[in-house]
């Protein structure tokens, strides 16, 4: 029974790892499609799709 429980835990971890790998591959593909730019002279459009898919939560500290 203990081994069965460990197998279930490992299967869950494997699924999570596969999801993270798929997200990483997607992000790499999206970043490679961005055109080169000079950050001193121009800006690139905000990519809400990348932001919402990658950022889960944030903390803003105002001083």
RAHUSUL-V494978 format. One line per field, one symbol per residue. psi: psi as a letter, one per 20 degrees, with the letter a starting at -180 (. if undefined). A space follows every 10 residues. Layout:
psi = ???
This chain:
psi = hghgghgggh gghggghhgg gggggggggg hhipqqroih hrqqqpnhgg ghhgpgrrpp op.
